[in-house]
Every structure is written in structure tokens, then in C-alpha cells.
Amino acid sequence: MTHQLRVGKTQRLVEVAKWRQRNSKSKDMSHEEVQTLLKAIDEVGDTQFGHYIRFLLYTAARRNEILYLKREDLDLENLSLDIKAEKISNELTLPINNALKKVIDSMDLPGSGYIFQTRCNRTSKKKIPWHPCSVTHQFKLYIRKANLPDHYSLHSLRHTYATFLRQKGVPLDIVQKLLGHSSPRTTSENYDHSIALHFREQANLVDFEED
């Protein structure tokens, strides 16, 4: 009996140690951590970068997919947006959920061209998208400012979206469709690139600015 108790205690300790190890490098952020990050950005007054982060949070899109998003890609009447999906090498249509609609309504959108744009140089009028390395660096600065784990990356926001929906009870196959995952048996040519729009109700569950 004593031996069994010791084994049980040891097993529990091992399980706790594994849980801590796994979660110390968790790819997704908690609801509170997301709010802390957004607060750190907003307190500085970095409005445009705050908008960019919210686009990532509320679409689960990848870094470059939002960087290269253009005003022409937004359909505000039908509340959808088109991105050039990196993994399936094709266009993907995603719902603009309620939280993202609030963000867009607060923005001064360009008439055309990139949503998040800068000048090619100080004298040029040509507008180009923000540089990927620049937004990655900026994100890391805010992670440190907010005293959040340093291993978080922009891609963590995609994981955060997925985890949030799973915690809300949304089935994995629906989450995968909102993330633009296709079945290994489905080629990009045969993939329904607007299928995520069928799950707008689930997408509307994602709002990190509600307590």
C-alpha cells in the first residue's frame, strides 16, 4: 500500500511537471494576455499597429496575409475579406466578424491599395505594405513591454483564435475551415475557398475585448 501511494504521488508530480513544461511554451495566449497586449499597444497610441494586431486576432490570418491585404479585398457590404492564402497558394475568403467590424468602422481606410501601407521612401509617393520584419520586431517590443512570455510570436495569434473557439465548444473541423485548412485529400484547386463564410456564427464568438 505504501509503495502504491508513492507511485501515485510520483506519477502526479510527473504529470504536473509535464503540464508545466508544455504550457511554459504554449503557442496560444490566454484571454487576459491578449487584453494585456492590446492595452500596452493602445497606451502608447500606436493605433495603426493596434488595428493590424486586431486583424490578425479576428481573422486568424497569417502575418503576410494581412500585410498584403488591400482595400479592394474588403467587402463591407457582405462582411467578408479576401486574402492570398500562403499555405494553399490561392485566394481565401473569410468572414469579417463582429469584433473586426468594430475595428474597421474605427479606421480611416485608404481609398485603394494596402490597408497597412507606408511610403517607399521619404520623397516617393508610392505606397507599399509594411515590412514583415518590421511588424515582427514591433510585436516583440510590445510583448516585452506587457511582460508577456518572450516566445510569443505573431503566429501565436492564429493559435489563440483556434484555442478560443475550441474552448467555446466549436468542433475542430469547423475551426479548421475558419483557419483555411484543407483536407490532405483535397487539392487547392478543388478546395472551397469561401467555405469559412458558412461559419460566421462561430467566427462571431471571437472577441478578446469583452470581459
Secondary structure as UniProt FT lines:
FT   HELIX           2..24
FT   HELIX           31..44
FT   HELIX           47..59
FT   HELIX           63..67
FT   HELIX           71..73
FT   STRAND          74..75
FT   TURN            76..79
FT   STRAND          80..85
FT   TURN            86..89
FT   STRAND          90..95
FT   HELIX           98..105
FT   STRAND          117..119
FT   STRAND          127..129
FT   HELIX           132..145
FT   TURN            146..147
FT   TURN            150..151
FT   TURN            154..155
FT   HELIX           156..167
FT   TURN            168..169
FT   HELIX           172..178
FT   TURN            179..180
FT   TURN            184..185
FT   TURN            188..190
FT   TURN            193..194
FT   HELIX           195..199
FT   HELIX           200..203
FT   TURN            204..205
FT   TURN            208..209
//
